[in-house]
Amino acid sequence: MAKETPPRWDLKNVYPALASSEYAADFTKLKQLIADQGKYFTDKVNQTTASGKPDELAEVAGVLIERFNAILLVAGTLRAYVESFVSTNSYDQEALKKESELDQVMVDLDKLEVQTRAWIGQVADRLDEFIPLIPATEAHRFYIKESAEQSKYLMSPPEEILAAELNLSGGNAWSKLQGKITSQISLDFNLDGKVQKMPITAVINLRAHPEEDVRRRAYEAENSVWETVKEPLAAAMNGIKGEVNTLNRHRGRTDALHSAIDAARIDRPTLEVMLEAMKDSFPMFRRYFKAKAKRFGQKQLPWWNLFAPVGETTTTYQFTEAKDFILAKFGEFSPDLRAFANRAFTQNWIDAEMRDGKRGGAFCMDVPGVGESRVMCNFDGSLDALSTVAHELGHGFHNDCAVQAGKTEIQKFTPMTMAETASIMCETIVSEASLLQAKTSQEKLAILESQLIGDSQVIVDIYSRYLFEKEVFENREKSELSADELCEIMLKAQKDTFGDGLDEKYLQKWMWTWKPHYYWTGLSFYNFPYAFGLLFGTGLYAIYQQRGAEFVPDYKNLLAGTGEASATDLAARFGIDIRTKAFWKDSLEIIGKRVERYCEL
């Protein structure tokens, strides 16, 4: 059978083209909406103080919220559309120009958001008086209360405005540089007896190739490439982390982790007990690593065997086969989930083809103007790639639950911790259902392997990334870090987490180069939320196994409401106390049973 080319996404129902009159009209509309909001601040908001009457405060807050929802709807649609081009073709000069134009406009929106949060902070003592007075404020109670709390960490309005403007030529520019460099790297690689020019994303994905020689050579080729671009990437890392440290200091943040914890809508004790439980699980994972190494006749795993497939099953999937597999397993969980995924597949919401100029990794983005999502991934036919598609569709389903529930753009703001809940659940649905249907021990082994690769990445590797980012932030306070120092910090973090499970001679010191999460000024520590999502999702899946179909409506309501409560309150709906180590330990014990089964096979 001829090799099938994975699909590219279709966004023609959003705008016909970047140069279309429809796109231009919405871009003009966005600028006008932002200008109108600015005028409202001048004419009304700035004249309304904490001494105002409750109904006057409610009216101002309600208008601000309604207008911001309208702005976010247009801005989010434009942003998603432009990103669909930039993320899949960094050579597209028209798209890059549109992105830059949009960035300029978004600075004005950032300024208005700062002003809104500052005003809410000024009237914080009056919130309980005016929030119940009109539907718009009552419906956004959580957002208003959270804004009041976070207003404590704002600089003066002029300083915040200057910071937003400087970000365009600072952190945002560094982030674009990293994305452009890493997406445009390609190299010649001998695969299947033929030298091929391959994008770096495809070379990285060879870590799951069935032949060890290919995996080893890909690892060596990848490392040699990163050596050639390490200096500009280190400069980007220093620029971004330096900017974040400076702003955190001026905003009165305790440290770089402070804002990430608040954005995750958890508290520091919750993070600490989760990290402690994760650390306690490392011996369990090292047992798995050693068992896997033994299958290759090795005492410890070299990095190129960390993602290697084990067992006997279909080693590669055509994209259509992956689609059918995912739809079948989703259908066993919920007809609604299957229907959503089928819509995503049939309406071409997924860009899965690997190609030059396309960024690595995977993501799902909300396209609010049409009430849809789009998924980007780099599908290579592996079981891991299939799992990634299921993961990203989980994000899309999460968004769809909010859309179907009629949530506003503000109500859809979801913390990073809860953002991973549906994606991890969908991964678990696919892997657990397929494991039950496995007919041979070798097939079960292959599925368990895929599960444990994912589990170990989200617990052990994520912890290493957390340690890496934490130390980079701390050291960046003292001086800039060289590329070699960044590599040393990464190696130290991997040794502290993987321990004797991996061969210290063959770790991956270049992990910091291509992970985009390190290169965002507005979102630091996008690592521990993945672990939260895995363990919270695993705990929810255990509840689903007990309750069956009656669990699904409550689960959908949870997803629809993740932007309107703290992680602690959302978890409490299912009787889960995330502030106790016991919950995290129980979820890790479920993974521990997979390790036991793996070792037995």
C-alpha positions in Angstrom: 0.0 0.0 0.0 1.4 3.4 -0.9 2.4 5.7 1.9 -0.3 8.1 2.8 0.5 11.8 3.2 -0.9 13.2 6.4 -3.4 16.0 6.1 -2.9 19.8 6.2 -5.5 21.9 8.0 -8.2 24.0 6.3 -9.1 27.4 7.7 -11.0 28.8 4.7 -14.2 29.0 6.7 -12.4 31.5 8.9 -11.0 33.8 6.2 -10.5 33.0 2.5 -6.9 34.2 2.6 -4.5 36.4 4.4 -4.9 39.0 1.7 -8.7 38.7 1.7 -11.1 41.6 2.3 -12.7 39.6 5.1 -9.4 39.4 7.0 -8.7 43.1 6.5 -12.2 44.0 7.7 -11.8 42.1 10.9 -8.3 43.6 11.4 -9.8 47.1 11.0 -12.7 46.1 13.3 -10.2 45.0 16.0 -8.4 48.3 15.9 -11.7 50.1 16.2 -13.0 48.0 19.1 -9.7 48.6 21.0 -9.9 52.4 20.2 -13.5 52.5 21.5 -12.5 50.7 24.6 -9.7 53.2 25.1 -12.1 56.1 24.7 -14.4 54.5 27.2 -11.6 54.4 29.7 -10.9 58.1 29.1 -14.6 59.2 29.2 -16.0 57.0 31.9 -13.8 54.4 33.6 -11.2 56.8 34.8 -13.9 59.1 36.2 -15.4 56.2 38.2 -13.7 55.7 41.5 -14.2 53.4 44.5 -16.4 56.0 46.1 -19.0 55.6 43.3 -22.4 54.2 43.7 -22.7 50.3 43.5 -24.9 50.5 40.4 -22.5 52.9 38.7 -19.6 50.5 39.4 -21.6 47.6 38.1 -22.4 49.4 34.9 -18.8 50.3 34.2 -17.5 46.8 35.0 -20.3 45.2 32.9 -19.5 47.4 29.9 -15.8 46.6 30.2 -16.4 42.9 30.3 -18.9 42.9 27.4 -16.5 44.9 25.2 -13.5 42.8 26.2 -15.4 39.7 25.2 -16.1 41.2 21.8 -12.4 42.3 21.4 -11.1 38.8 22.4 -13.4 37.1 19.9 -12.0 39.0 17.0 -8.4 39.1 18.2 -8.4 35.4 19.0 -9.7 34.6 15.5 -7.2 36.7 13.8 -4.4 35.4 15.9 -5.3 31.7 15.3 -5.6 32.3 11.6 -2.2 34.0 11.3 -0.6 31.3 13.6 -1.9 28.6 11.2 0.4 30.0 8.6 3.4 31.0 10.7 3.6 27.7 12.7 3.5 25.5 9.5 5.7 27.7 7.2 8.1 30.0 8.8 9.3 31.1 5.3 5.9 32.7 4.6 6.8 36.4 4.5 3.2 37.5 4.1 2.2 35.7 7.2 5.1 36.9 9.2 4.2 40.5 8.2 0.6 39.9 9.3 1.8 38.5 12.5 4.0 41.6 13.2 1.1 43.9 12.4 -1.2 42.0 14.7 1.5 42.0 17.4 1.5 45.8 17.2 -2.2 46.0 17.7 -2.2 43.5 20.5 0.1 45.8 22.5 -2.7 48.3 22.7 -5.0 45.5 24.0 -2.4 44.5 26.6 -2.4 48.1 27.8 -6.2 48.0 28.2 -6.1 44.8 30.1 -3.6 46.3 32.5 -5.8 49.3 32.9 -8.8 47.1 33.5 -7.0 45.0 36.2 -5.7 48.2 37.8 -9.2 49.7 38.0 -10.7 46.5 39.4 -7.9 46.6 42.0 -8.9 50.2 42.9 -12.5 49.2 43.6 -11.6 45.8 45.1 -13.3 46.7 48.5 -16.6 47.2 46.7 -16.8 44.0 44.6 -19.3 42.2 46.8 -21.6 45.2 46.6 -21.8 45.6 42.8 -21.0 42.2 41.3 -24.5 40.8 42.0 -26.3 43.8 40.5 -26.2 42.9 36.8 -25.9 39.6 34.9 -22.6 40.5 33.1 -20.7 41.0 36.3 -22.3 38.1 38.2 -21.5 35.8 35.3 -17.8 36.9 35.5 -17.5 36.9 39.3 -14.5 34.7 39.3 -12.6 36.8 36.7 -13.3 40.0 38.5 -12.2 38.6 41.9 -9.1 37.1 40.4 -8.2 40.3 38.6 -8.5 42.2 41.9 -6.1 39.8 43.5 -3.6 39.9 40.7 -3.7 43.7 40.5 -1.4 43.6 43.5 1.4 42.6 41.1 1.1 45.4 38.7 3.6 48.2 38.2 2.3 51.7 37.6 0.2 52.0 34.4 2.9 54.0 32.6 5.4 51.3 33.5 3.1 48.5 32.4 2.4 50.2 29.1 6.2 50.7 28.5 6.8 47.0 29.3 4.1 45.9 26.8 5.6 48.1 24.1 9.2 47.0 24.7 8.2 43.4 24.6 7.8 43.6 20.8 11.5 44.2 20.4 12.4 42.2 23.5 11.0 38.9 24.6 8.6 38.6 21.7 11.4 39.1 19.2 13.6 36.6 20.9 10.7 34.0 20.8 10.2 34.6 17.1 14.0 34.1 16.5 13.9 30.8 18.3 10.9 29.6 16.3 12.3 30.6 13.0 15.8 29.0 13.7 14.4 25.7 14.9 11.7 25.4 12.2 14.1 26.1 9.3 16.8 23.5 10.1 17.0 20.5 7.8 19.8 18.0 7.2 20.8 15.1 5.0 20.1 11.8 6.7 20.5 8.2 5.4 17.2 6.5 5.9 16.2 3.1 4.4 19.4 3.2 2.3 18.7 6.6 0.8 20.1 9.9 1.7 17.2 12.3 2.3 16.9 16.0 3.2 14.8 16.0 6.3 13.4 18.7 8.6 14.8 18.6 12.1 11.4 17.7 13.4 11.4 14.5 11.4 14.9 13.7 12.6 13.8 14.1 16.2 10.8 11.9 15.6 13.2 9.1 14.5 13.7 8.5 18.2 10.7 6.1 17.9 12.1 4.3 14.8 12.1 0.5 15.2 15.8 0.2 14.3 18.4 1.1 16.9 21.0 2.1 14.4 18.6 4.7 12.9 17.7 6.0 16.4 21.4 6.3 17.4 22.4 8.1 14.1 19.4 10.4 14.4 20.4 11.3 18.0 24.0 12.0 16.8 22.8 14.0 13.8 20.4 16.1 16.0 23.2 16.9 18.5 25.6 18.0 15.8 22.9 20.4 14.3 22.2 22.0 17.7 25.9 22.7 18.1 25.8 24.9 15.1 23.0 27.2 16.3 23.5 27.1 20.0 24.7 30.8 20.3 21.6 32.5 18.9 19.4 30.2 20.9 21.3 30.8 24.1 20.9 34.6 23.4 17.2 34.1 23.0 17.0 32.2 26.3 19.0 34.9 28.1 16.9 37.7 26.7 13.6 36.1 27.6 14.6 34.9 31.1 16.3 38.2 31.8 13.2 40.2 30.9 10.9 37.9 33.0 13.2 38.3 36.0 13.3 42.1 35.7 9.5 42.4 35.4 8.8 40.0 38.2 11.1 42.0 40.5 9.4 45.3 39.6 6.0 43.7 40.0 6.7 42.5 43.5 6.7 38.8 42.6 8.5 36.4 45.0 10.3 34.7 42.2 9.8 33.5 38.6 7.6 30.6 39.9 5.2 32.9 41.6 3.3 34.1 38.5 3.3 30.5 37.1 1.6 29.2 40.2 -1.0 32.0 40.1 -1.6 31.3 36.4 -2.1 27.7 37.2 -4.7 28.6 39.9 -3.1 26.5 42.5 -1.0 27.5 45.6 2.6 26.7 46.4 1.9 24.0 49.0 -0.2 22.1 46.3 2.7 22.3 43.9 5.2 21.2 46.6 3.2 18.1 47.6 2.7 17.1 43.9 6.4 17.5 43.2 7.3 15.6 46.3 5.0 12.7 45.2 6.6 12.8 41.8 10.1 12.7 43.3 9.1 9.7 45.4 8.1 7.8 42.2 11.5 8.1 40.5 12.7 4.6 41.8 9.6 3.1 40.2 10.4 4.7 36.9 14.0 3.8 37.1 12.9 0.2 37.4 11.1 0.6 34.2 14.1 2.2 32.4 16.3 -0.6 33.5 13.8 -3.3 32.4 13.7 -1.6 29.0 17.5 -1.4 28.8 17.7 -5.1 29.5 15.5 -5.8 26.5 18.2 -4.1 24.4 21.0 -6.0 26.2 22.1 -2.9 28.0 22.5 -2.0 31.7 21.2 1.5 31.3 19.3 3.2 28.5 21.1 5.6 26.2 18.8 8.6 25.2 18.2 7.2 21.7 16.5 4.1 23.2 14.3 6.1 25.7 11.5 6.4 23.1 12.2 3.1 21.3 9.2 0.8 20.5 9.2 -2.5 22.3 7.0 -5.6 21.6 5.3 -6.6 18.5 2.5 -4.6 17.0 1.9 -2.4 14.0 5.0 -0.3 14.1 3.6 2.4 11.7 0.1 3.8 11.1 -1.3 5.5 8.1 -3.0 8.6 9.2 -6.4 7.1 8.2 -5.7 4.1 10.4 -4.8 6.3 13.3 -8.1 8.2 12.7 -10.2 5.1 12.7 -8.4 3.8 15.9 -9.0 7.0 17.8 -12.6 7.3 16.7 -13.3 3.8 17.9 -11.8 4.3 21.3 -13.3 7.7 21.8 -16.7 6.2 20.9 -16.4 3.7 23.8 -16.0 6.6 26.2 -18.7 9.0 24.9 -20.6 9.4 21.6 -20.1 13.2 22.1 -16.3 12.8 22.1 -16.4 10.6 19.0 -18.7 13.0 17.2 -16.3 15.9 18.0 -13.2 14.0 16.8 -15.0 12.9 13.7 -15.8 16.5 12.9 -12.2 17.4 13.4 -11.0 14.7 11.0 -13.6 15.2 8.3 -13.5 18.9 8.3 -9.7 19.0 8.1 -8.9 20.6 11.5 -5.6 18.8 11.7 -2.2 19.7 10.2 -0.2 16.5 10.6 2.3 16.5 7.7 6.0 16.9 8.6 7.7 19.5 6.4 10.5 22.0 6.2 9.5 25.3 7.8 7.0 23.7 10.2 7.6 24.0 13.9 8.2 21.0 16.0 6.0 19.5 18.6 2.2 19.8 18.7 -0.5 22.1 19.9 -4.3 22.8 19.7 -5.6 26.3 19.2 -9.0 27.8 19.7 -10.6 29.6 16.7 -13.3 31.5 18.5 -14.9 33.2 15.4 -16.1 29.9 14.1 -16.4 28.1 17.4 -13.8 25.5 16.4 -10.3 24.3 17.1 -7.2 23.4 15.0 -4.5 20.9 15.8 -0.9 21.0 14.7 1.3 17.9 15.0 4.1 16.1 13.2 2.7 12.7 12.4 5.3 10.0 11.6 3.1 7.0 11.9 4.3 5.8 15.3 2.2 4.8 18.3 3.5 7.9 20.1 2.3 10.1 17.2 -1.1 8.5 17.4 -1.2 9.3 21.1 -0.3 12.9 20.3 -3.2 13.3 18.0 -5.5 11.9 20.7 -3.9 14.3 23.2 -4.4 17.4 21.1 -8.0 16.4 20.2 -8.6 16.3 23.9 -7.7 20.0 24.0 -10.1 20.6 21.2 -12.9 18.7 23.0 -12.2 20.8 26.1 -12.8 23.9 24.0 -15.9 22.5 22.4 -17.5 21.8 25.8 -17.0 25.5 26.7 -18.4 26.5 23.3 -21.5 24.3 23.6 -22.1 25.6 27.1 -22.2 29.2 25.7 -19.2 30.4 27.6 -17.8 33.8 26.8 -14.1 34.4 25.9 -13.3 35.5 29.4 -15.1 32.6 30.9 -13.0 30.3 28.7 -9.7 31.4 30.3 -8.4 28.1 31.6 -5.3 27.6 33.9 -2.4 25.6 32.5 -3.1 22.8 35.1 -6.7 22.2 34.0 -5.8 22.8 30.3 -4.1 19.4 30.3 -7.0 17.5 31.9 -8.9 16.6 28.8 -5.8 15.9 26.7 -4.4 13.4 29.2 -7.9 11.8 29.6 -8.0 11.2 25.8 -4.6 9.7 25.8 -5.6 7.4 28.6 -8.9 6.4 26.9 -7.0 5.3 23.7 -4.2 3.5 25.5 -6.2 1.7 28.2 -8.9 0.6 25.8 -6.4 -0.8 23.3 -4.5 -2.5 26.1 -7.7 -4.4 27.1 -8.1 -5.6 23.5 -4.5 -6.7 23.0 -4.4 -10.4 22.1 -0.8 -11.3 22.7 1.7 -10.6 25.4 3.9 -8.8 22.8 1.0 -6.6 21.8 0.3 -5.8 25.4 4.0 -5.0 25.9 4.0 -2.6 22.9 1.0 -0.7 24.3 2.4 -0.6 27.8 5.6 0.7 26.4 3.8 3.5 24.7 2.0 4.4 27.9 5.1 4.3 30.0 7.0 6.4 27.5 4.4 9.1 27.9 4.1 8.6 31.7 7.8 8.9 32.2 8.1 11.9 30.0 5.3 13.7 32.0 6.6 12.8 35.4 10.4 12.3 35.2 11.3 14.4 32.2 8.9 17.2 33.1 10.5 17.3 36.6 13.9 17.7 34.9 12.5 20.5 32.8 11.1 22.2 36.0 14.5 21.9 37.7 16.3 23.2 34.5 14.0 26.3 34.2 14.2 27.0 37.9 18.0 27.0 37.9 18.2 29.0 34.7 16.0 31.7 36.2 18.0 31.8 39.4 21.4 31.9 37.6 20.1 34.5 35.1 19.7 36.9 38.1 23.5 36.9 38.4 24.7 36.9 34.8 24.0 35.7 31.3 24.4 32.0 30.7 26.5 30.6 27.9 25.1 27.8 25.7 27.5 25.4 27.4 26.2 26.4 30.8 22.6 25.8 29.7 23.7 22.4 28.5 25.3 21.7 31.9 22.2 22.7 33.8 20.1 20.4 31.5 22.4 17.5 32.1 22.4 18.0 35.8 18.6 18.1 35.9 18.4 14.9 33.8 20.9 13.1 36.1 18.9 14.2 39.2 15.6 12.8 37.8 16.4 9.9 35.5 19.3 8.8 37.8 20.8 5.4 37.1 17.9 4.6 34.8 19.8 6.2 31.9 23.3 6.0 30.7 25.0 9.3 31.8 27.2 9.3 28.7 24.2 9.6 26.4 21.7 12.1 27.8 20.1 15.0 25.9 21.8 18.2 26.8 20.2 20.1 23.9 16.6 19.6 25.1 16.5 23.4 25.9 17.0 24.4 22.2 13.8 23.3 20.6 11.2 23.3 23.3 9.2 26.5 22.6 7.8 26.6 26.2 11.1 28.0 27.5 10.9 31.0 25.1 7.7 32.7 26.2 7.8 35.8 28.4 4.2 35.6 29.3 4.2 32.0 30.4 7.0 30.5 32.4 7.2 27.0 33.8 5.0 25.3 31.3 6.1 22.0 32.6 4.6 21.1 36.0 1.0 21.7 34.6 1.6 18.7 32.3 2.3 16.5 35.4 -0.7 18.0 37.1 -2.8 17.1 34.1 -1.5 13.6 33.9 -2.1 12.8 37.5 -5.4 14.6 37.7 -6.6 13.0 34.5 -5.5 9.6 35.7 -7.4 10.1 38.9 -10.5 11.2 37.0 -10.1 8.1 34.7 -10.2 5.9 37.8 -13.4 7.6 38.9 -14.8 7.1 35.3 -14.0 3.3 35.6 -16.1 3.2 38.8 -19.0 5.3 37.6 -19.2 4.5 33.9 -21.4 6.5 31.6 -22.9 8.7 34.3 -19.4 10.2 34.8 -19.4 11.8 31.4 -22.0 14.7 31.9 -20.2 15.8 35.1 -16.9 15.6 33.3 -18.1 17.7 30.4 -19.5 20.3 32.9 -16.1 20.3 34.6 -14.4 21.0 31.2 -16.9 23.8 30.4 -16.2 25.5 33.7 -12.4 25.3 34.0 -12.2 29.1 33.4 -14.5 29.9 36.3 -12.9 28.4 39.4 -9.6 27.4 41.0 -8.1 24.0 40.5 -8.8 23.2 44.1 -12.5 23.9 43.8 -12.9 22.1 40.4 -11.2 19.0 41.8 -13.5 19.1 44.9 -16.5 18.5 42.6 -15.2 14.9 42.3 -14.2 14.5 45.9 -10.5 15.1 45.2 -8.3 17.1 47.6 -5.2 18.2 45.5 -3.6 19.7 48.6 -2.9 16.3 50.0 0.0 14.1 48.9 -2.3 11.1 49.1 -4.2 12.0 45.9 -1.0 12.4 43.8 0.4 9.2 45.3 -2.7 7.2 44.4 -2.5 8.4 40.8 1.2 7.5 40.6 0.4 4.0 42.0 -1.9 3.5 39.0 1.1 4.1 36.8 3.1 1.9 39.1 0.8 -1.0 38.2 1.7 -0.5 34.6 5.4 -0.7 35.4 4.7 -4.0 37.2 2.9 -5.4 34.3 5.6 -4.2 31.9 8.3 -5.9 34.0 6.3 -9.1 34.2 6.0 -9.2 30.4 
